[in-house]
Amino acid sequence: MLGKLIGYETKAFGRIMLPLYAAMLAFALFTGLSIRFLPGDAMSGLPGALLFMLYTVLMLAIIIMTCVLSVTRFYKNLLGQEGYLMFSLPTNTATLIASKVISVVIWSTLSSIVAVLSIALSVLGAGGIEPFRDIIKLFSYPEFLERLPSLLGVTALTIVIIIVGTAASIVRIYAGIAIGHQFNGHRILFSIIALVAFNVIGTTISSVLGSIGQYSGVLDSIVRIFEADTLRGLYLAQTGMIVFLLAQIALFGFLAWILLDRKLNLE
């Protein structure tokens, strides 16, 4: 059932996001080719400024629509009129929430990939394959190859942090919406208040933990690890961040689940 729900969400996202992705990639290639073939004076004036502005608008449109769909799909699908149908399906509340979170993570990842591809297409259109040859040349240097495994490890953990962080952020938003929906009026306002409260509490806890770490000597130990072995210290910091984000997912996910499963208040 989880796979079917994710497929349903994918179709809903795709109807809006795929045309934006296609427009973004096509415009990026067009911009690169314009830089390559139009006179330099033309690109340094109004045409160049317009191309840059339109590229920025498309990028912002993708970011904004991803965020808007992430929230509205959850709100309307589970807490609006569609909720009567969704909660009658032969599945549990946790699966419904998980399908929303996983779908958002997938489409947020796709949006990031499209952004990177658009930059690559712009560079390809503007300068051909020459810029990419310089990148390939890096693999011919022994020093780079020696550090490559470490770079790949740090990069992989960074990607994991981004993905898990995206999931933690969306679960926190869903928990805030679930809290706001416990009220009969001004639900959006109470949802926003809940999210602000989450941030205040999170900042306070981080400050308290930082103070405890400073006075207990934990921070000094971490600094010594970085000084002795920077890579090991970086791995340790990244692993700690992943554990912290997973704890947030568990906490806010449980909060969203308990409110939707035990205190559901549909429109």
Long-range contacts (C-beta under 8 A, 24 or more apart in sequence): 1-89, 1-90, 1-91, 1-95, 2-91, 2-95, 2-98, 2-99, 2-102, 5-91, 5-95, 5-96, 5-99, 6-99, 6-102, 6-103, 6-106, 8-99, 9-73, 9-99, 9-100, 9-103, 10-103, 10-106, 10-107, 12-69, 12-73, 13-69, 13-73, 13-103, 13-107, 16-65, 16-69, 17-62, 17-65, 17-66, 17-69, 17-107, 17-110, 17-111, 20-58, 20-61, 20-62, 20-65, 21-62, 21-110, 21-111, 21-114, 23-58, 24-58, 24-59, 24-62, 24-114, 24-115, 24-118, 25-114, 25-117, 25-118, 25-121, 27-54, 27-55, 27-58, 27-118, 28-55, 28-117, 28-118, 28-119, 28-121, 28-122, 28-125, 29-121, 29-122, 29-124, 29-125, 30-125, 31-55, 31-122, 31-125, 31-126, 32-121, 32-122, 32-123, 32-124, 32-125, 32-126, 32-127, 33-125, 33-126, 34-125, 35-122, 35-125, 35-126, 36-125, 36-126, 36-127, 36-128, 55-118, 59-115, 59-118, 62-111, 62-114, 62-115, 63-111, 66-104, 66-107, 66-108, 66-111, 69-107, 70-100, 70-104, 70-107, 70-108, 70-170, 70-173, 71-173, 71-177, 73-100, 73-103, 74-100, 74-174, 74-177, 75-177, 78-260, 79-177, 79-178, 79-181, 79-260, 79-265, 79-266, 79-267, 80-266, 80-267, 81-266, 81-267, 83-264, 83-266, 83-267, 84-266, 87-264, 87-266, 92-261, 93-257, 93-260, 93-261, 94-253, 94-257, 94-261, 96-260, 97-171, 97-174, 97-253, 97-256, 97-257, 97-260, 100-170, 100-174, 101-167, 101-170, 101-171, 101-174, 101-253, 104-166, 104-167, 104-170, 105-163, 105-166, 105-167, 105-170, 108-166, 109-163, 109-166, 112-162, 150-231, 153-231, 153-235, 154-231, 154-234, 154-235, 154-238, 157-235, 157-238, 157-239, 157-242, 158-238, 160-238, 160-242, 161-238, 161-241, 161-242, 161-245, 164-242, 164-245, 164-246, 164-249, 165-245, 167-245, 167-249, 168-245, 168-246, 168-248, 168-249, 168-252, 171-248, 171-249, 171-252, 171-253, 171-256, 172-198, 172-248, 172-252, 174-252, 174-256, 175-252, 175-253, 175-255, 175-256, 175-259, 178-255, 178-256, 178-259, 178-260, 179-255, 179-259, 181-259, 181-265, 182-259, 182-263, 182-265, 184-265, 198-252
